[in-house]
Amino acid sequence: MFNYSILKIQKVRQVGALYSSMIAGVILGIIVSVLNTRILGPEAFGDFKYIHSLYSFLAILIAFGYLVTTSKLLAEKKNNGIRKELIGSSLVICSILGLIFIVVMLLFSIIQRNYFAKDLSSLIIMLAPLFFFIPFVSGLENIFQGENRIYELAIYRMAPQLLYILVISVLFKFGHINLKTVLVTQLSLFGVIIIISVLYLKPSLKNLKNTLGLISKDNKLYGFNVYIGSVIGVATTHFGPIVISFFSPNNTDVGFFSLAVTITMPLALIPTVVGTSMFKEFANRSEVSVKATKMTILISLISLILFVLLIRPLVLHLYSSDYSQVVNLAYIVSIGQIFHGFGNYFNRFLGSKGKGKYLRNGAIMVGITNLTGYIILVPVFGAYGASWTKLSSGIVFILSMIYYYKKFRMTSLKKLPS
């Protein structure tokens, strides 16, 4: 009883730490967006968010599921030496993906130059070496999650934004800042944090061949299924700004939509954080906690009501009247974020059980919704079409995750001895 109480207190602290850090991260993200909107203006800010969406989309496209497979294996393995080897192998995989990423971005610069109204190909080529670090962003998050290093995960998520604010503030005070400066600063700081994190983790490269083989074998059963779903589901969430850019003469609407997504992000974080912090615990449970779920729903609803009441004055105060269109977009996106958050909550449980096919199928449904909305609605309604697509995909996501969670529970009960 004593040990259970201690574990319960520890879990509450971990949830609190991770959620606090993610809220702080979102607040820092909003501060970053305020700085960027004022430094760059609506159109250049849209260019910035377009580049961000582009590399976020491609990062998922080239991952092939290996990073989430490592996270699952780390959560399962008890031996410290094996986990160190898994971390080392994961970082080797990230390095290979980083090199692939550079090549993919250089090839995409040709498409950018020939088919998009706004030509940013020269900027993409200039940034190409720094794109090496992008796969590590997700790779290290998966390592910290699988290791249940919640406090380190919290710091890892906050540090790049905090450093960015400090560096950009100094650059803004003493020199001219443009889109190139902003992107170089952001990507370089990713690199700094990643290098520090790798040194802190002290990975092992012993038995590299065997460990890579273990990851590859498990990836065929779990990770690749998640990858297929991620490409169709998660990656397509970053596809919206790219489609908006393709159909628009400039990227102003990209900035408006992306800003609406940014300021509504805290609404998705509440259930997502609970699921992330309980990932390792989920691996040893047969069902999610009803009490924790009800409390999470209550907090989420209260947060949504407060958001709707406060968002207009906050946007006008922080971003000026030039960004007033963001308010109406945010009303739509906010509801979608709530649904996405609860989808992630059940997604984490199913992921801890190795139900890659369930995650894949749910993500495929989301992806089809995203692609349909972006292709049909965005050309007609622009940023509003993307916002309605975000809401629709959120509804599809939560419904699919609940369906597969109930399916898992029914299957588990049938396996119990009568």
Secondary structure, DSSP 8 states (H G I E B T S, - for coil): -HHHHHHHHHHHHHHHHHHHHHHHHHHHHHHHHHHHHHHHHHHHHHHHHHHHHHHHHHHHHTTTTHHHHHHHHHHH---HHHHHHHHHHHHHHHHHHHHHHHHHHHHHHHHHHHH-SS--HHHHHHHGGGGGGHHHHHHHHHHHHHTT-HHHHHHHHHHHHHHHHHHHHHHHHHS---HHHHHHHHHHHHHHHHHHHHHHH----TTHHHHHHHHHHHIIIIIHHHHHHHHHTHHHHTHHHHHHHHHSSSSHHHHHHHHHHHHHHHHHHHHHHHHHHTHHHHTT-SS--HHHHHHHHHHHHHHHHHHHHHHHHHHHHHH-GGGTHHHHHHHHHHHHHHHHHHHHHHHHHHHHTT-HHHHHHHHHHHHHHHHHHHHHTHHHHTHHHHHHHHHHHHHHHHHHHHHHHHHHHHHHHHHS--
